[in-house]
Amino acid sequence: MASEHMELNGDADSNAEGEVTPARRRGHRREPINMNHYANKKSAAESMLDVALLMANASQLKAVLEQGPEFNLYSLLITLISISLTLQVIVGVLLIFIVKWNLNDVSKQFRLNVLENIVTGMIFIIVVVNIFVTAFGVQQHH
């Protein structure tokens, strides 16, 4: 009866008693993870977050520009937002290069590792700059 159950459910990796072998337990895979595919997904997620932050910074820049130079932190905020926007564009370009290179190619792994470290450092700087932009930012009055 156990073999009929296996055939109906398509569970070919069960033993004679109908137990699922370790290879078929939830979350286990037979083939190794394709690190290039994983890295590309990670870079794509970083790019989407970068785009979201880019849009938020553009909105903040608009709000500061609408307040005008009479706003006491005008120059500081314009500078911080400009730094953030510039770094985000650079990170976006670097992520494009990271995605295009094959992580499985051993000759490119060192360069990819350096680029990943640069991107990580730049993202940290972007986060710190945006903390200050938020702290000193202008509140739009409705």
C-alpha positions, -999 to 999 in steps of 0.1 A, spaced: 0 0 0 29 23 7 41 20 -29 7 30 -43 8 61 -21 43 69 -33 33 66 -70 1 87 -66 20 114 -48 51 112 -70 74 108 -40 101 86 -56 126 94 -29 108 74 -2 122 42 12 102 9 14 84 20 46 71 51 29 94 75 49 109 104 30 147 102 27 168 131 39 174 144 4 137 151 0 130 168 33 117 203 31 144 228 23 171 203 11 183 204 -24 203 178 -43 222 202 -65 245 229 -50 232 265 -49 242 285 -80 261 313 -63 260 335 -94 222 332 -94 221 341 -57 244 371 -62 223 384 -91 191 382 -70 209 400 -41 221 427 -64 187 431 -80 172 435 -45 198 461 -36 190 480 -68 153 481 -60 161 495 -26 185 520 -42 157 532 -66 133 536 -36 158 557 -17 166 577 -49 129 586 -52 127 596 -15 158 618 -18 144 635 -49 112 642 -30 133 656 -1 153 677 -25 121 692 -39 108 700 -4 141 718 5 141 737 -28 105 748 -22 115 762 12 141 783 -5 174 797 7 158 815 36 155 781 53 184 781 78 197 746 69 192 750 32 228 747 21 235 718 44 205 698 32 212 705 -5 248 693 0 238 661 20 210 652 -5 233 658 -34 260 636 -18 234 609 -12 220 611 -48 255 610 -63 265 579 -42 233 562 -51 239 566 -88 275 553 -84 262 523 -64 236 516 -91 263 516 -118 285 493 -97 256 469 -92 251 467 -129 287 456 -133 284 431 -104 254 415 -120 270 413 -154 301 394 -142 299 357 -136 307 349 -99 315 313 -109 345 326 -130 374 323 -105 394 350 -124 367 376 -116 360 366 -80 386 390 -65 373 420 -85 337 411 -76 346 408 -39 363 443 -40 333 458 -58 309 442 -33 330 457 -5 330 491 -21 292 490 -27 287 479 10 308 508 22 290 533 0 256 520 11 267 525 47 277 561 39 244 567 21 225 555 52 245 578 75 240 608 52 202 600 50 200 599 88 213 634 89 190 645 60 160 631 79 172 647 112 177 681 97 151 678 70 123 702 63 88 694 72 63 704 46 35 725 60 1 719 45 
